[in-house]
């Protein structure tokens, strides 16, 4: 529960979403907690929720370069998304004042198809 509370603090601090009334024509994607809050991106529809996916691959060792790595905590939360995506409020963290509202995402989340691309666009 402590890690989930910490995760929610980061999500709120980064203004990852805003709570809005559920639009009539929208079927919000669901989410769940694993080690992080993960959106169920498998329910996204091409052309409606995303256009492109992305998976960077580096083969620097072939050129004799040294390979270094880094870990950015909550990396995907820094990427802005380019489509309007609505997500259900996370279970256990629903707003007491607006329980029927949905999260209109402003930042990428783990699990969304466009999250790697949004993060790469931010660091590039």
The first five atom37 places (N, CA, C, CB, O) and aatype in JSON, in Angstrom:
{
  "aatype": [20, 20, 20, 20, 20, 20, 20, 20, 20, 20, 20, 20, 20, 20, 20, 20, 20, 20, 20, 20, 20, 20, 20, 20, 20, 20, 20, 20, 20, 20, 20, 20, 20, 20, 20, 20, 20, 20, 20, 20, 20, 20, 20, 20, 20, 20, 20, 20, 20, 20, 20, 20, 20, 20, 20, 20, 20, 20, 20, 20, 20, 20, 20, 20, 20, 20, 20, 20, 20, 20, 20, 20, 20, 20, 20, 20, 20, 20, 20, 20, 20, 20, 20, 20, 20, 20, 20, 20, 20, 20, 20, 20, 20, 20, 20, 20, 20, 20, 20, 20, 20, 20, 20, 20, 20, 20, 20, 20, 20, 20, 20, 20, 20, 20, 20, 20, 20, 20, 20, 20, 20, 20, 20, 20],
  "atom_mask": [
    [1, 1, 1, 1, 1],
    [1, 1, 1, 1, 1],
    [1, 1, 1, 1, 1],
    [1, 1, 1, 1, 1],
    [1, 1, 1, 1, 1],
    [1, 1, 1, 1, 1],
    [1, 1, 1, 1, 1],
    [1, 1, 1, 1, 1],
    [1, 1, 1, 1, 1],
    [1, 1, 1, 1, 1],
    [1, 1, 1, 1, 1],
    [1, 1, 1, 1, 1],
    [1, 1, 1, 1, 1],
    [1, 1, 1, 1, 1],
    [1, 1, 1, 1, 1],
    [1, 1, 1, 1, 1],
    [1, 1, 1, 1, 1],
    [1, 1, 1, 1, 1],
    [1, 1, 1, 1, 1],
    [1, 1, 1, 1, 1],
    [1, 1, 1, 1, 1],
    [1, 1, 1, 1, 1],
    [1, 1, 1, 1, 1],
    [1, 1, 1, 1, 1],
    [1, 1, 1, 1, 1],
    [1, 1, 1, 1, 1],
    [1, 1, 1, 1, 1],
    [1, 1, 1, 1, 1],
    [1, 1, 1, 1, 1],
    [1, 1, 1, 1, 1],
    [1, 1, 1, 1, 1],
    [1, 1, 1, 1, 1],
    [1, 1, 1, 1, 1],
    [1, 1, 1, 1, 1],
    [1, 1, 1, 1, 1],
    [1, 1, 1, 1, 1],
    [1, 1, 1, 1, 1],
    [1, 1, 1, 1, 1],
    [1, 1, 1, 1, 1],
    [1, 1, 1, 1, 1],
    [1, 1, 1, 1, 1],
    [1, 1, 1, 1, 1],
    [1, 1, 1, 1, 1],
    [1, 1, 1, 1, 1],
    [1, 1, 1, 1, 1],
    [1, 1, 1, 1, 1],
    [1, 1, 1, 1, 1],
    [1, 1, 1, 1, 1],
    [1, 1, 1, 1, 1],
    [1, 1, 1, 1, 1],
    [1, 1, 1, 1, 1],
    [1, 1, 1, 1, 1],
    [1, 1, 1, 1, 1],
    [1, 1, 1, 1, 1],
    [1, 1, 1, 1, 1],
    [1, 1, 1, 1, 1],
    [1, 1, 1, 1, 1],
    [1, 1, 1, 1, 1],
    [1, 1, 1, 1, 1],
    [1, 1, 1, 1, 1],
    [1, 1, 1, 1, 1],
    [1, 1, 1, 1, 1],
    [1, 1, 1, 1, 1],
    [1, 1, 1, 1, 1],
    [1, 1, 1, 1, 1],
    [1, 1, 1, 1, 1],
    [1, 1, 1, 1, 1],
    [1, 1, 1, 1, 1],
    [1, 1, 1, 1, 1],
    [1, 1, 1, 1, 1],
    [1, 1, 1, 1, 1],
    [1, 1, 1, 1, 1],
    [1, 1, 1, 1, 1],
    [1, 1, 1, 1, 1],
    [1, 1, 1, 1, 1],
    [1, 1, 1, 1, 1],
    [1, 1, 1, 1, 1],
    [1, 1, 1, 1, 1],
    [1, 1, 1, 1, 1],
    [1, 1, 1, 1, 1],
    [1, 1, 1, 1, 1],
    [1, 1, 1, 1, 1],
    [1, 1, 1, 1, 1],
    [1, 1, 1, 1, 1],
    [1, 1, 1, 1, 1],
    [1, 1, 1, 1, 1],
    [1, 1, 1, 1, 1],
    [1, 1, 1, 1, 1],
    [1, 1, 1, 1, 1],
    [1, 1, 1, 1, 1],
    [1, 1, 1, 1, 1],
    [1, 1, 1, 1, 1],
    [1, 1, 1, 1, 1],
    [1, 1, 1, 1, 1],
    [1, 1, 1, 1, 1],
    [1, 1, 1, 1, 1],
    [1, 1, 1, 1, 1],
    [1, 1, 1, 1, 1],
    [1, 1, 1, 1, 1],
    [1, 1, 1, 1, 1],
    [1, 1, 1, 1, 1],
    [1, 1, 1, 1, 1],
    [1, 1, 1, 1, 1],
    [1, 1, 1, 1, 1],
    [1, 1, 1, 1, 1],
    [1, 1, 1, 1, 1],
    [1, 1, 1, 1, 1],
    [1, 1, 1, 1, 1],
    [1, 1, 1, 1, 1],
    [1, 1, 1, 1, 1],
    [1, 1, 1, 1, 1],
    [1, 1, 1, 1, 1],
    [1, 1, 1, 1, 1],
    [1, 1, 1, 1, 1],
    [1, 1, 1, 1, 1],
    [1, 1, 1, 1, 1],
    [1, 1, 1, 1, 1],
    [1, 1, 1, 1, 1],
    [1, 1, 1, 1, 1],
    [1, 1, 1, 1, 1],
    [1, 1, 1, 1, 1],
    [1, 1, 1, 1, 1],
    [1, 1, 1, 1, 1],
    [1, 1, 1, 1, 1]
  ],
  "atom_positions": [
    [[0.82, -1.19, 0.0], [0.0, 0.0, 0.0], [0.87, 1.26, 0.0], [-0.94, -0.01, 1.21], [0.51, 2.28, -0.58]],
    [[2.02, 1.17, 0.66], [2.92, 2.32, 0.7], [3.41, 2.69, -0.69], [4.11, 2.04, 1.62], [3.44, 3.86, -1.05]],
    [[3.81, 1.68, -1.48], [4.3, 1.97, -2.83], [3.19, 2.52, -3.72], [4.9, 0.7, -3.46], [3.45, 3.37, -4.57]],
    [[1.96, 2.05, -3.53], [0.85, 2.58, -4.31], [0.58, 4.04, -3.95], [-0.42, 1.74, -4.08], [0.32, 4.86, -4.82]],
    [[0.65, 4.37, -2.67], [0.47, 5.76, -2.24], [1.58, 6.65, -2.79], [0.43, 5.85, -0.71], [1.32, 7.77, -3.22]],
    [[2.82, 6.14, -2.77], [3.94, 6.89, -3.34], [3.74, 7.13, -4.83], [5.27, 6.15, -3.1], [3.97, 8.23, -5.33]],
    [[3.29, 6.09, -5.53], [3.03, 6.2, -6.97], [1.96, 7.25, -7.25], [2.61, 4.83, -7.55], [2.11, 8.08, -8.15]],
    [[0.88, 7.22, -6.48], [-0.2, 8.2, -6.68], [0.29, 9.62, -6.4], [-1.4, 7.87, -5.77], [-0.12, 10.56, -7.08]],
    [[1.17, 9.78, -5.42], [1.73, 11.11, -5.14], [2.5, 11.64, -6.34], [2.66, 11.06, -3.91], [2.38, 12.81, -6.69]],
    [[3.28, 10.77, -6.98], [4.03, 11.17, -8.17], [3.09, 11.5, -9.32], [5.01, 10.05, -8.6], [3.29, 12.49, -10.02]],
    [[2.06, 10.68, -9.52], [1.1, 10.92, -10.59], [0.39, 12.26, -10.41], [0.07, 9.79, -10.65], [0.2, 13.01, -11.37]],
    [[0.01, 12.56, -9.19], [-0.67, 13.82, -8.91], [0.29, 15.0, -9.05], [-1.28, 13.81, -7.49], [-0.07, 16.02, -9.63]],
    [[1.5, 14.86, -8.53], [2.5, 15.94, -8.61], [2.85, 16.26, -10.07], [3.78, 15.54, -7.83], [3.07, 17.42, -10.41]],
    [[2.9, 15.25, -10.93], [3.22, 15.45, -12.35], [2.0, 15.85, -13.18], [3.82, 14.2, -12.93], [2.11, 16.0, -14.4]],
    [[0.86, 16.03, -12.54], [-0.38, 16.39, -13.23], [-0.62, 15.47, -14.43], [-0.33, 17.87, -13.7], [-0.81, 15.92, -15.56]],
    [[-0.59, 14.17, -14.15], [-0.72, 13.15, -15.18], [-2.09, 13.15, -15.83], [-0.43, 11.79, -14.6], [-2.22, 12.79, -17.0]],
    [[-3.12, 13.55, -15.09], [-4.47, 13.59, -15.63], [-5.27, 14.66, -14.93], [-5.16, 12.24, -15.5], [-4.86, 15.24, -13.92]],
    [[-6.43, 14.91, -15.51], [-7.41, 15.76, -14.85], [-8.72, 14.98, -14.81], [-7.57, 17.14, -15.59], [-9.03, 14.25, -15.75]],
    [[-9.47, 15.14, -13.75], [-10.76, 14.46, -13.64], [-11.81, 15.25, -14.39], [-11.17, 14.28, -12.16], [-11.97, 16.46, -14.19]],
    [[-12.52, 14.56, -15.27], [-13.56, 15.2, -16.08], [-14.8, 14.3, -16.08], [-13.05, 15.46, -17.55], [-14.68, 13.09, -15.85]],
    [[-15.98, 14.87, -16.33], [-17.16, 14.02, -16.48], [-16.96, 13.07, -17.67], [-18.44, 14.88, -16.69], [-16.38, 13.46, -18.68]],
    [[-17.43, 11.86, -17.54], [-17.27, 10.87, -18.62], [-18.1, 11.29, -19.83], [-17.68, 9.46, -18.14], [-19.32, 11.4, -19.73]],
    [[-17.43, 11.53, -20.98], [-18.19, 11.84, -22.21], [-19.06, 10.65, -22.61], [-17.23, 12.22, -23.37], [-18.68, 9.5, -22.41]],
    [[-20.22, 10.93, -23.16], [-21.16, 9.87, -23.53], [-20.59, 8.91, -24.57], [-22.44, 10.47, -24.06], [-20.87, 7.71, -24.54]],
    [[-19.79, 9.43, -25.49], [-19.29, 8.61, -26.6], [-17.94, 7.97, -26.32], [-19.19, 9.45, -27.84], [-17.28, 7.5, -27.24]],
    [[-17.52, 7.93, -25.06], [-16.19, 7.43, -24.71], [-16.31, 6.17, -23.86], [-15.38, 8.5, -23.96], [-17.12, 6.09, -22.94]],
    [[-15.48, 5.18, -24.2], [-15.36, 3.98, -23.39], [-13.96, 4.04, -22.76], [-15.57, 2.66, -24.25], [-12.99, 3.65, -23.4]],
    [[-13.84, 4.51, -21.52], [-12.52, 4.71, -20.92], [-11.77, 3.4, -20.75], [-12.64, 5.41, -19.58], [-12.36, 2.36, -20.47]],
    [[-10.45, 3.46, -20.92], [-9.64, 2.27, -20.7], [-9.51, 2.05, -19.2], [-8.24, 2.41, -21.37], [-9.61, 2.99, -18.41]],
    [[-9.29, 0.83, -18.82], [-9.13, 0.51, -17.41], [-7.65, 0.53, -17.04], [-9.75, -0.87, -17.08], [-6.79, 0.74, -17.9]],
    [[-7.37, 0.32, -15.78], [-5.99, 0.32, -15.3], [-5.91, -0.58, -14.08], [-5.51, 1.77, -14.98], [-6.93, -0.96, -13.51]],
    [[-4.69, -0.9, -13.68], [-4.5, -1.65, -12.44], [-3.09, -1.39, -11.94], [-4.74, -3.17, -12.65], [-2.22, -0.9, -12.66]],
    [[-2.89, -1.74, -10.7], [-1.56, -1.61, -10.11], [-0.81, -2.91, -10.23], [-1.65, -1.18, -8.65], [-1.34, -3.98, -9.94]],
    [[0.42, -2.81, -10.68], [1.4, -3.89, -10.58], [2.45, -3.3, -9.65], [2.0, -4.36, -12.03], [2.14, -3.05, -8.48]],
    [[3.64, -3.07, -10.1], [4.59, -2.29, -9.32], [4.29, -0.81, -9.5], [6.06, -2.62, -9.73], [4.66, 0.02, -8.67]],
    [[3.62, -0.49, -10.61], [3.22, 0.88, -10.93], [1.78, 0.84, -11.42], [4.17, 1.52, -12.01], [1.22, -0.23, -11.66]],
    [[1.2, 2.02, -11.56], [-0.12, 2.09, -12.18], [0.08, 1.83, -13.67], [-0.81, 3.48, -11.92], [0.85, 2.53, -14.33]],
    [[-0.62, 0.84, -14.2], [-0.47, 0.46, -15.6], [-1.82, 0.58, -16.3], [0.09, -0.99, -15.73], [-2.81, -0.02, -15.87]],
    [[-1.85, 1.35, -17.36], [-3.06, 1.47, -18.17], [-3.2, 0.23, -19.04], [-3.02, 2.76, -19.05], [-2.2, -0.33, -19.49]],
    [[-4.41, -0.2, -19.27], [-4.65, -1.36, -20.13], [-4.64, -0.91, -21.59], [-6.0, -2.05, -19.77], [-5.69, -0.75, -22.21]],
    [[-3.44, -0.7, -22.12], [-3.28, -0.22, -23.49], [-3.77, -1.19, -24.54], [-1.85, 0.08, -23.74], [-4.01, -0.8, -25.68]],
    [[-3.92, -2.46, -24.17], [-4.42, -3.43, -25.14], [-5.83, -3.13, -25.59], [-4.36, -4.83, -24.57], [-6.29, -3.66, -26.6]],
    [[-6.54, -2.28, -24.85], [-7.9, -1.92, -25.26], [-7.94, -0.66, -26.11], [-8.77, -1.74, -24.03], [-9.02, -0.21, -26.51]],
    [[-6.77, -0.07, -26.4], [-6.73, 1.11, -27.26], [-7.02, 0.72, -28.71], [-5.34, 1.81, -27.16], [-6.75, -0.41, -29.13]],
    [[-7.58, 1.65, -29.46], [-7.9, 1.41, -30.86], [-7.02, 2.28, -31.75], [-9.39, 1.69, -31.13], [-6.92, 3.49, -31.55]],
    [[-6.39, 1.64, -32.74], [-5.54, 2.35, -33.68], [-6.35, 3.41, -34.41], [-4.9, 1.36, -34.69], [-7.48, 3.16, -34.83]],
    [[-5.77, 4.59, -34.56], [-6.43, 5.7, -35.25], [-7.33, 6.52, -34.33], [-7.24, 5.17, -36.4], [-7.6, 7.69, -34.61]],
    [[-7.78, 5.92, -33.25], [-8.63, 6.65, -32.31], [-7.82, 7.08, -31.09], [-9.82, 5.78, -31.88], [-7.86, 8.24, -30.7]],
    [[-7.1, 6.15, -30.49], [-6.32, 6.43, -29.29], [-4.83, 6.62, -29.56], [-6.5, 5.32, -28.3], [-4.13, 7.21, -28.74]],
    [[-4.35, 6.13, -30.68], [-2.93, 6.26, -31.0], [-2.74, 6.09, -32.5], [-2.07, 5.23, -30.22], [-3.59, 5.53, -33.19]],
    [[-1.6, 6.58, -33.01], [-1.25, 6.46, -34.42], [-0.02, 5.58, -34.61], [-1.01, 7.84, -35.04], [0.0, 4.7, -35.47]],
    [[1.0, 5.82, -33.79], [2.27, 5.11, -33.95], [2.7, 4.49, -32.63], [3.36, 6.05, -34.48], [2.38, 4.99, -31.56]],
    [[3.44, 3.4, -32.75], [4.11, 2.83, -31.59], [5.6, 2.94, -31.82], [3.68, 1.34, -31.34], [6.04, 3.31, -32.91]],
    [[6.38, 2.63, -30.82], [7.81, 2.87, -30.94], [8.55, 1.98, -29.96], [8.14, 4.35, -30.7], [8.12, 1.83, -28.82]],
    [[9.64, 1.41, -30.39], [10.49, 0.62, -29.52], [11.94, 0.85, -29.93], [10.12, -0.9, -29.58], [12.41, 0.25, -30.9]],
    [[12.65, 1.72, -29.2], [14.03, 2.03, -29.58], [14.96, 0.84, -29.34], [14.53, 3.25, -28.81], [14.84, 0.13, -28.34]],
    [[15.87, 0.65, -30.26], [16.87, -0.41, -30.14], [18.22, 0.2, -30.46], [16.55, -1.62, -31.1], [18.39, 0.88, -31.47]],
    [[19.17, -0.04, -29.59], [20.52, 0.49, -29.8], [21.5, -0.66, -29.93], [20.94, 1.44, -28.65], [21.49, -1.58, -29.12]],
    [[22.34, -0.62, -30.95], [23.39, -1.62, -31.14], [24.73, -0.9, -31.23], [23.13, -2.48, -32.41], [25.44, -1.01, -32.23]],
    [[25.04, -0.17, -30.17], [26.24, 0.65, -30.16], [27.52, -0.19, -30.1], [26.2, 1.6, -29.0], [28.57, 0.27, -30.57]],
    [[27.46, -1.38, -29.55], [28.66, -2.2, -29.39], [29.23, -2.64, -30.74], [28.36, -3.42, -28.52], [30.41, -2.97, -30.83]],
    [[28.42, -2.64, -31.77], [28.9, -3.04, -33.09], [29.92, -2.06, -33.64], [27.73, -3.16, -34.07], [30.74, -2.43, -34.48]],
    [[29.88, -0.83, -33.18], [30.81, 0.2, -33.65], [31.97, 0.37, -32.67], [30.09, 1.53, -33.85], [32.77, 1.29, -32.81]],
    [[32.05, -0.51, -31.67], [33.12, -0.42, -30.7], [32.9, 0.65, -29.64], [34.41, -0.15, -31.39], [33.82, 1.0, -28.91]],
    [[31.67, 1.17, -29.54], [31.36, 2.18, -28.54], [31.02, 1.51, -27.22], [30.18, 3.08, -29.01], [30.56, 0.37, -27.19]],
    [[31.27, 2.21, -26.14], [30.85, 1.72, -24.84], [29.36, 1.93, -24.68], [31.63, 2.42, -23.7], [28.8, 2.92, -25.15]],
    [[28.72, 1.01, -24.02], [27.28, 1.09, -23.8], [27.03, 1.43, -22.34], [26.57, -0.23, -24.2], [27.49, 0.72, -21.45]],
    [[26.31, 2.5, -22.1], [25.95, 2.91, -20.74], [24.43, 2.91, -20.65], [26.54, 4.32, -20.39], [23.74, 3.05, -21.66]],
    [[23.93, 2.75, -19.47], [22.49, 2.8, -19.3], [22.15, 3.7, -18.14], [21.9, 1.39, -19.07], [22.99, 4.01, -17.3]],
    [[20.89, 4.13, -18.12], [20.42, 4.95, -17.02], [19.0, 4.53, -16.7], [20.49, 6.47, -17.35], [18.3, 3.96, -17.54]],
    [[18.58, 4.81, -15.5], [17.22, 4.49, -15.09], [16.57, 5.8, -14.65], [17.2, 3.42, -13.94], [17.07, 6.49, -13.76]],
    [[15.46, 6.12, -15.26], [14.72, 7.33, -14.91], [13.44, 6.88, -14.2], [14.4, 8.2, -16.18], [12.59, 6.22, -14.78]],
    [[13.33, 7.26, -12.95], [12.16, 6.87, -12.16], [10.91, 7.52, -12.77], [12.33, 7.29, -10.67], [10.87, 8.73, -13.01]],
    [[9.9, 6.72, -12.99], [8.65, 7.19, -13.59], [8.87, 7.86, -14.94], [7.96, 8.16, -12.64], [8.27, 8.9, -15.23]],
    [[9.71, 7.27, -15.75], [10.11, 7.88, -17.03], [8.93, 8.26, -17.91], [11.01, 6.93, -17.78], [8.89, 9.38, -18.44]],
    [[7.98, 7.36, -18.09], [6.9, 7.63, -19.03], [6.05, 8.82, -18.62], [6.04, 6.41, -19.18], [5.39, 9.43, -19.46]],
    [[6.04, 9.16, -17.33], [5.21, 10.27, -16.87], [5.69, 11.61, -17.4], [5.19, 10.31, -15.37], [4.98, 12.61, -17.28]],
    [[6.88, 11.65, -17.98], [7.4, 12.9, -18.53], [7.01, 13.09, -19.99], [8.91, 12.94, -18.39], [7.2, 14.18, -20.54]],
    [[6.47, 12.06, -20.62], [6.09, 12.16, -22.02], [4.66, 12.66, -22.18], [6.23, 10.81, -22.7], [3.75, 12.17, -21.52]],
    [[4.46, 13.63, -23.05], [3.12, 14.13, -23.33], [2.47, 13.28, -24.4], [3.16, 15.62, -23.78], [3.12, 12.88, -25.36]],
    [[1.2, 12.99, -24.25], [0.5, 12.19, -25.25], [-0.19, 13.1, -26.25], [-0.51, 11.24, -24.58], [-0.54, 14.24, -25.93]],
    [[-0.39, 12.58, -27.46], [-0.91, 13.41, -28.54], [-2.36, 13.07, -28.91], [-0.04, 13.27, -29.75], [-2.87, 13.59, -29.9]],
    [[-3.01, 12.22, -28.14], [-4.41, 11.88, -28.37], [-5.18, 12.07, -27.06], [-4.56, 10.41, -28.9], [-4.6, 12.05, -25.97]],
    [[-6.46, 12.27, -27.18], [-7.3, 12.35, -25.98], [-7.61, 10.93, -25.54], [-8.62, 13.17, -26.24], [-8.23, 10.16, -26.27]],
    [[-7.18, 10.61, -24.34], [-7.41, 9.27, -23.79], [-8.06, 9.42, -22.42], [-6.08, 8.44, -23.69], [-7.58, 10.16, -21.57]],
    [[-9.16, 8.72, -22.24], [-9.84, 8.7, -20.95], [-9.6, 7.36, -20.29], [-11.36, 8.98, -21.12], [-9.64, 6.32, -20.94]],
    [[-9.35, 7.4, -18.99], [-9.07, 6.19, -18.22], [-9.94, 6.2, -16.97], [-7.56, 6.07, -17.86], [-10.21, 7.26, -16.4]],
    [[-10.37, 5.03, -16.56], [-11.11, 4.92, -15.3], [-10.2, 5.35, -14.15], [-11.63, 3.48, -15.08], [-8.98, 5.22, -14.24]],
    [[-10.79, 5.85, -13.09], [-10.0, 6.18, -11.91], [-9.47, 4.88, -11.29], [-10.86, 6.97, -10.87], [-10.18, 3.87, -11.26]],
    [[-8.23, 4.9, -10.79], [-7.67, 3.68, -10.2], [-8.48, 3.22, -8.99], [-6.21, 3.93, -9.79], [-8.89, 4.02, -8.15]],
    [[-8.7, 1.91, -8.92], [-9.41, 1.34, -7.77], [-8.66, 1.66, -6.49], [-9.59, -0.18, -7.93], [-7.44, 1.55, -6.43]],
    [[-9.4, 2.03, -5.48], [-8.79, 2.39, -4.21], [-8.37, 3.84, -4.12], [-7.61, 1.51, -3.96], [-7.99, 4.32, -3.06]],
    [[-8.43, 4.54, -5.26], [-8.0, 5.95, -5.29], [-9.03, 6.82, -6.01], [-6.63, 6.08, -5.98], [-8.69, 7.84, -6.6]],
    [[-10.28, 6.41, -5.97], [-11.33, 7.21, -6.6], [-11.57, 8.48, -5.8], [-12.63, 6.4, -6.73], [-11.49, 8.49, -4.57]],
    [[-11.87, 9.54, -6.52], [-12.17, 10.82, -5.89], [-13.45, 10.68, -5.06], [-12.32, 11.93, -6.95], [-14.45, 10.15, -5.54]],
    [[-13.4, 11.15, -3.84], [-14.59, 11.11, -2.99], [-15.63, 12.13, -3.44], [-14.21, 11.37, -1.54], [-16.83, 11.91, -3.27]],
    [[-15.18, 13.22, -4.02], [-16.12, 14.27, -4.45], [-16.61, 14.07, -5.89], [-15.45, 15.62, -4.32], [-17.66, 14.59, -6.25]],
    [[-15.84, 13.32, -6.71], [-16.23, 13.09, -8.11], [-16.02, 11.62, -8.5], [-15.42, 14.03, -9.06], [-15.23, 11.34, -9.41]],
    [[-16.69, 10.69, -7.84], [-16.44, 9.26, -8.09], [-16.85, 8.77, -9.48], [-17.17, 8.45, -7.06], [-16.34, 7.76, -9.95]],
    [[-17.75, 9.48, -10.15], [-18.2, 9.04, -11.48], [-17.36, 9.65, -12.6], [-19.67, 9.4, -11.69], [-17.56, 9.31, -13.77]],
    [[-16.43, 10.53, -12.28], [-15.57, 11.16, -13.28], [-14.52, 10.17, -13.78], [-14.89, 12.42, -12.71], [-14.27, 9.14, -13.15]],
    [[-13.92, 10.49, -14.91], [-12.83, 9.69, -15.47], [-11.57, 10.56, -15.57], [-13.21, 9.11, -16.87], [-11.64, 11.78, -15.51]],
    [[-10.44, 9.9, -15.73], [-9.17, 10.6, -15.85], [-8.92, 10.92, -17.32], [-8.01, 9.74, -15.26], [-8.83, 10.01, -18.14]],
    [[-8.8, 12.18, -17.65], [-8.4, 12.59, -19.0], [-6.88, 12.73, -18.95], [-9.12, 13.95, -19.46], [-6.36, 13.66, -18.33]],
    [[-6.18, 11.82, -19.59], [-4.72, 11.76, -19.49], [-4.06, 12.94, -20.18], [-4.21, 10.47, -20.08], [-4.43, 13.33, -21.29]],
    [[-3.07, 13.51, -19.5], [-2.24, 14.57, -20.06], [-0.81, 14.09, -20.27], [-2.26, 15.8, -19.15], [-0.06, 14.67, -21.06]],
    [[-0.44, 13.03, -19.58], [0.91, 12.46, -19.66], [0.78, 10.97, -19.97], [1.7, 12.68, -18.33], [-0.26, 10.36, -19.77]],
    [[1.86, 10.42, -20.47], [1.89, 8.99, -20.8], [1.91, 8.16, -19.52], [3.12, 8.66, -21.68], [2.4, 8.61, -18.48]],
    [[1.39, 6.96, -19.6], [1.42, 6.0, -18.5], [1.97, 4.68, -19.02], [0.01, 5.81, -17.88], [1.85, 4.37, -20.2]],
    [[2.55, 3.91, -18.14], [2.98, 2.57, -18.51], [1.76, 1.8, -19.02], [3.64, 1.83, -17.3], [0.68, 1.88, -18.44]],
    [[1.95, 1.08, -20.08], [0.88, 0.28, -20.66], [0.25, 0.88, -21.9], [-0.17, 0.07, -19.65], [-0.31, 0.15, -22.71]],
    [[0.32, 2.19, -22.07], [-0.24, 2.81, -23.28], [0.67, 2.52, -24.46], [-0.41, 4.34, -23.09], [1.89, 2.48, -24.32]],
    [[0.08, 2.33, -25.6], [0.86, 1.98, -26.79], [1.81, 3.09, -27.22], [-0.07, 1.66, -27.93], [2.87, 2.82, -27.77]],
    [[1.44, 4.34, -26.97], [2.28, 5.45, -27.41], [3.27, 5.94, -26.35], [1.42, 6.59, -27.85], [4.01, 6.88, -26.6]],
    [[3.29, 5.32, -25.17], [4.16, 5.8, -24.1], [5.64, 5.77, -24.45], [3.94, 4.97, -22.87], [6.32, 6.77, -24.2]],
    [[6.19, 4.68, -25.01], [7.62, 4.71, -25.35], [7.96, 5.83, -26.34], [8.04, 3.38, -25.94], [9.0, 6.48, -26.21]],
    [[7.09, 6.05, -27.31], [7.33, 7.1, -28.31], [7.28, 8.49, -27.66], [6.29, 7.02, -29.44], [8.1, 9.35, -27.98]],
    [[6.33, 8.7, -26.76], [6.2, 9.99, -26.08], [7.43, 10.26, -25.21], [4.92, 10.02, -25.21], [7.93, 11.38, -25.18]],
    [[7.91, 9.24, -24.52], [9.11, 9.4, -23.68], [10.33, 9.68, -24.54], [9.35, 8.14, -22.81], [11.12, 10.57, -24.22]],
    [[10.5, 8.93, -25.62], [11.65, 9.14, -26.5], [11.6, 10.54, -27.11], [11.7, 8.07, -27.62], [12.63, 11.2, -27.22]],
    [[10.41, 10.99, -27.5], [10.27, 12.34, -28.05], [10.67, 13.41, -27.04], [8.84, 12.58, -28.49], [11.2, 14.46, -27.42]],
    [[10.42, 13.14, -25.78], [10.77, 14.11, -24.74], [12.28, 14.19, -24.54], [10.1, 13.73, -23.42], [12.82, 15.29, -24.42]],
    [[12.98, 13.03, -24.52], [14.42, 13.06, -24.27], [15.22, 13.38, -25.52], [14.88, 11.74, -23.7], [16.36, 13.83, -25.44]],
    [[14.61, 13.15, -26.7], [15.32, 13.44, -27.94], [15.36, 14.93, -28.17], [14.67, 12.73, -29.13], [15.91, 15.39, -29.16]]
  ]
}
